[in-house]
């Protein structure tokens, strides 16, 4: 089992509108301190979300650019895996290949990529970048994965696709991580599950009840088996831990009471499945929030994580509030109860293909 944290590139993980000057956590200084401390405590990975607008605190609120932030963090960390999200329709894979290879070199082989097909058309509209229909975005993501693997594994390659045409493609130096940096991929639609099984190294999904998670992972595993592959699984979730289950439930009620007005989201693709299921988050945390039920005493949280792990979840990407205090609590009270893998910072890729 591995545990990681979300980088707070947009601020706290309470989903609410906030005045821009009050979103102090969306700074590089805060992110660097938080990720460095997570690494010191033994967390294995961190996810940096690819956003050009802040959909959690409001469009005018600050949000860090994922790739620049990851490159800077690569020089300030030693073992933690840097999972950098990349919107397929927003960033050209030729540039992504070069940036990713460089971050991997800078970090000593700790770069990974989260391929994101995207749901927020407003980011594209404001930048004048086309935003294809839902299923077409997954076709585009499939080409992106093929192009990146070409750049990262071949001395020179050509690619002729519907969306990208590469002639004599070259990236040097190549990533240290072999055969390529780990490909994380998420989504809940039929198109997403098919592509996850076909091409992802790790299927990364939003937190949900255990039975729902089993069904989702089962669908991806079935698709992967049809292609002669196996896929790892990661889940995002928010943790509320206190001395007793009752205290944790009371803290969850307190966190809900802190949440004010929700920032309006315009331009979201209504066909995106995870936008329909995200209401389970209850605004305490994003991407599933507390829907996975990691609310309770240290032993309760550990037992629930073990149940997910036994069902196939290899990596838990966690959110907390307040961040530093709850990061410390989880590390001292829950992590000793878990069968954790030692963070290696390795150059290899342990995922089966």
Order of alpha helices (4+ residues) and beta strands (2+ residues): beta-alpha-beta-alpha-beta-alpha-beta-alpha-alpha-beta-beta-beta-alpha-beta-alpha-beta-beta-alpha-alpha-beta-alpha-beta-alpha
